[in-house]
Amino acid sequence: MTQKNQKVLVRGADGSERELILLRISGRTAYVCPEGKLRQAVDDPELWVGFPVRDVRLPTGEPVAAN
């Protein structure tokens, strides 16, 4: 199980990867935000972006675990 608010690599629809902050995992969706928006995102879920868990991995290359 992954900790919340840790850096992860997220693969976008175009195949590129970005380093973002993992806020939470709900089912098969991982919610992330840019590091610079973390303080705002904690209080404003409108800043969260959901990605399929299969497109999110730890910087070590391991997949994040779905709950």
Beta strands, then each sheet from edge to edge (+ up, - down):
strand 1: 6-11
strand 2: 17-26
strand 3: 29-33
strand 4: 49-52
strand 5: 56-57
sheet 1: 4+ 3- 2+ 1- 5+
end
